[in-house]
Amino acid sequence: MLNIEHISKTFGAGTVNEKIAIDDLSLHLKSGDFVTVIGSNGAGKSSMMNCIAGVYKPDTGKIFLDGRDITKQPEHKRSTMIGRVFQDPMKGTAFGMTIEENLAIAFSKNRGHGLRRGIGNADRALFREKLALLGMGLEDRMKEKAKLLSGGQRQALTLFMAVITEPKLLLLDEHTAALDPAAARKVLEMTDRFADSDKLCTLMITHNMKAALEHGNRTVLMQEGKIVMDIAGEERRAMTVEKLVEKFAIQNDRMLL
């Protein structure tokens, strides 16, 4: 489903500020894989995700999604196949628009209709039905503006908007890091449900090593732009935070949360 072949990315090449963000990295995800990505600050996690999403173009290597070479494809074209949720809950929704208007924009993205004049009754009924699955009562608040939602509610809505388009790939860039523990747990529960029910190919960056080992079916660890660990199955089930810290000399305390 997602095949990353030997990509590299250097910022400020040839200057005193040269930084190798991605160093000959390869990663392969099958349909239905849910891979959690951990690593200290500067390990290359977000740079890898930005290369996949089309924000950055890799200096070398290739990226394939569902058999298609998307290496040179611009970000806006990839967005029809890729759903993404960022750390900041404010990034995923139009602040001054209502819940149903936000959903209508997301729902239309892959259907070639552009921005339609109105929201039909069938759409509204579908939105209510789907929002009810979140268990937050948002189905009864569809006329309210997104700015009135809490951070957890807004991030849940953003996640829902990312999956309602039925993407090939879901990218989650520390999407619970800005939430309080209760809201983070709720959003992670929804993430598990959406990834499992839709068999979504999912890549989730997190600083929380405990969550990384509890969610998804694979965990990769990045250091200095490389993948230094890729575990699944019994090896992953036997892995603990303490073993990770000892084996890879991880010192970033934030990752222990």
Summary of the structure (lengths in Angstrom):
residues: 257
radius of gyration: 18.7
end to end distance: 31.3
largest distance: 58.8
contacts: 803
relative contact order: 0.18
helix: 37%
strand: 25%
